[in-house]
Amino acid sequence: QLQLWDTAGQERFRKSMVQHYYRNVHAVVIVYDVTKISSFNSLTQWIEECDKNNLTSDVPRILVGNKCEKQSKQCVKTQVAQRFADLHSMPVSHFQYSQKHLFETSAYDDSESGHVESIFMTLAHKLKSRRPMMKKQTSSHAFHRADVISITRESSTGRLTDGDNTCWC
C-alpha cells in the first residue's frame, strides 16, 4: 500500500495533521521550490519536525528540488541543496537509477518529469533493503491471484493547470 501526503507546505495543514503525517511513516520525500529561497529555508523546520516525531535515521529521506525548468529564476543552486542533503544524512542510494541524495525535477517539463520515477524507485529500493515489504507466499496459486494495477501518466493534454502551477494530479 502506498499513501502520499501533500500539504504543499501550507502551515494550516502542517499543524492540524501532524500526528496523522508521522503515524506508520516508512519514507519521507521533502520537496522545495528551487525558485524560492524561503521554500529552501523552511527545510530545516521539516527535518526538525521529522526528528521530533521519532522518524529515526532508518526512515529514508530524499530531498527534491521542484520547478527546475525555471533555470533563469533559480535561487537555490544544486550544490547548496546537495550539501543540505548530505548534512542531514539523506543517504546515498545504491539503486541503479540514482546515486544521488538530491533530485531536481519539474512537474511542468516532460523532459524533467522522468526524475519522479527515479525518486520512487530509489525509495522502494531503500525500503526493500531495510526490510522485506511482502510476506512470502505459501503457494504460487496465491501469488497469481494478486491484483495488478498499472499506473500510467496522461498525455500532455491531460494536465491540470492553474495559472503557473501545472501538475499531473
N, C-alpha and C positions, 0 to 999 in steps of 0.2 A: 504494500500500500504506500502510495506517495501522496503526501499532503503538503502543499506550499502555502505559506502565509506571506502576503504582500501588503504592507501598510503604506507604501510609497513614502515612508519616512515621516508620516504625519503623527505629531505628538498625541493627538486625542486618541488614536488607536493604540499607540505605544503604552500609554498609562493605563488604559482601561482593560487591555487584553494581555498584559504581561504574563500572568500566570498561565494563560492558555498557550502562549507562544512556546514556552520552555518545557511544557509537560511532554515527556517522551520524545524529545528532540534528538535526532541522530546525526544531523549535519546543519551547518549554517552557511548561507550564501549572503554576504554583505555587499550591497550594491551602492555605489556613489555615482554622482554625475560629474564627469571629467570637466565640464564647463562651469562648475560652481564650486569654488573653494570652500564655501560654507558646508556643502554636502560632504566633502572630504574631511573637513574638520570635525564633523559630528561622528565620524567612525569610531573615535576613541570612546565616546559615550556608549555606542552599541557594543563594543568589546567589553567595557566595564559591566554593562547590563548582562551580557552572557556570563561573565565571571560571577556576578552576584547571584545568578540563578543556577549556580552549580554546574555549568557546562564546562566540564573538565577538558584538559588538552587532548583527550582521546576522541572528542567530538570534532570531526573535521570542519574547518572553516576555510572558505575561499572568498577572496576579495575580487569584486567585479567592477570595473570602470565602465559606465554606460555612456552612450552618445559619442563614441569615438569617431563617428563620421564628421563631427564638427571640429576638425583639427585647428581651424583658424581661431576658434573660441576656446580651445583647451586651456584651462587654468591649472590643472593638476598634471604634471609631467609623469610619464610612465615610471621613470627611475624613482621618483619620490614615492609613488604608490607602491612600487616593489619593495622599497626599504621599509615602508609601513607594514606590509605583509610579512616580511622577514622578521621584523621587530616583534610582531605579535604571534610568532610561532605558527604561521599558516604553512604547514609542512609541504615539502616538495612532493609532487605526485610522481609515482613510478609507472603511471599508466601511459600507454603508447600515444595517446592524444596530446598529452601535455606534460612537460617537466616544469611547469610554472606554478608560482604561488598566486599569481595575479592574472586575471583575464581582462581584456578590454573588448567590448563588443558594441553592437548597435542594434536596436530594435527597428530601426528605420532602414538601414542599408543592408540589402540582401547579401552582399559580399562579406559582411562582418558578422551576420547573424549565425553563421555556422559555428562560431565560438560557443554559442549556448549549448549545443550538443556536447562539446568538449567539457564544458563545466559540469554537466550532469554525469557524463561518463567518468570523469575524474572522481567525482563524489561517490559514484557507485563503486568504483574500484577501491577507494579508501574504505568505504563501509564494508565491503566484502572482505577485504584483507584483515579487518579487525575482528569480524565475527561472521559466521555463516548467516545469510539472510533467509535461507529457505531450509525447512526441515527436510530431511531425506525422505523420499517417497518409499513406501513399503512395496509398491508394485508398479510396474511400467503402465499397467492399466489406469491406475490413479493419476499418474503423471499425464497421460494423454487426454484425460478428461478436463484438464485445466482450460479455462477460457483464455483466449489470446485477444489482446486489444492492440490495435495498430493506431498509432498517433501520427498524423501527417500534417504538415503545415499547409495552410491555404495558399493559393496563388497570390501574387502581389495585389490583385484586385480585391482580395478578400480581407484586406486590412481594415481595422477600425481606426479612425483618425479623429483627433480632437485638437484642432489648431496645429501647433508644433509637435504635439505628442502623438506618436504612432505606435501601435503595438499589435501583437499577433493574437491577443485575447479575444 
